[in-house]
Amino acid sequence: MIFTFRLVSDEVDNFKREIKIDATGTFLDLKKAICESVGYDKGQMSSFFICDRNWEKEKEITFEDMGADADQDVYLMDECELGDYIEDEGQRLLYVFDYITDRAFFVEMTKSEPGKSLKDPFCSLSIGHAPEETVDMKAFEAGIDAKAAAAAIMDTDMDEDFYGSEGYNDDEFDVSGYDEMTEEKF
């Protein structure tokens, strides 16, 4: 069976890649095909995350065992065949290629072709330029600082001077002599 995966990025408009790969291929084969299609270093630490329909991460398949707790299962790219984890068309994955800034491609299996096989994966569609593999950390930190400053401005203490006093005086709400129907004083 041949799978077709579509990749998009939330960083770059008009970026799209489609990778065709045999279902017996591993996640490492898919990683290599993705890296080739975008010009990234194939040896960099990365992970795939199997996601639900809302892109919520469910299971991590990583490039290398980073010494997780003994009670946690570790799924390695070179040991995991795609067909064992990809259930149907529409299956969503995240391919995290930059751990420091948590940058990723959104990957979706868009087509399966039963009864066909493919020796080597390849990029069948390439539109636009991929985001840079790494970001300038000074620019990234400046962006974080700017967001933190904006959040701090929005999170200023709104005390009673802003909202008025915490209590109220019943005399302030004297409705005697007021006709609610006509909204006139009498």
Steps between C-alpha positions, in 0.01 A plus 500: 500500500622849419428793732495863388575752775437874467718740701418862578648758733335767711810718450504533121207569272485305174726221627398146423673169447358159417700190576417158358632206700431129535299401809781260594740795523602626841452838657874546449447453125225763513724738699776464239257564214365809677850632570603444138191681373569810712881495514532429874777307674386136529707445817323761716294390798130489415178319581173402343188524712193298411213747547125491530268697269568818702879470466535399864813290552435139597813290439859607435725319255847642544825498308708390797439364849567790733497287815133514589374348824507120506122488541444698179485333161749640250414483132797550266467611139724229361295226672147622425338415168252757372230240431497398867410854616317664212143378508321680220485798270484817702740372769685801640858529617728776618861486389693707756828599337612768748468399865631828641225711347244218459470555125330233293340401175136395500482167318189321380467171318280603209495187287568129522541280196443133589657234282790726398852517633786744483869428544618848606301794634495819296360852498217509246404867551709795610346846529664799666802532724527316831553699818860528614610188684627701795414848616728778616475463879546876562205577272299216657572625854416857396164374374440321831596814694261710288216254561575495873500881513165515318356239736628695802328815374174310454534335842536816708312499826157642451428626848192667643597834347452341158179310572355722772469414865455141604177571682204719431273714706127425485438875494668519162219285360204695630221426256221675687341763287603325179252350255664203329248498214557856387851539643394836639536644845180591676 
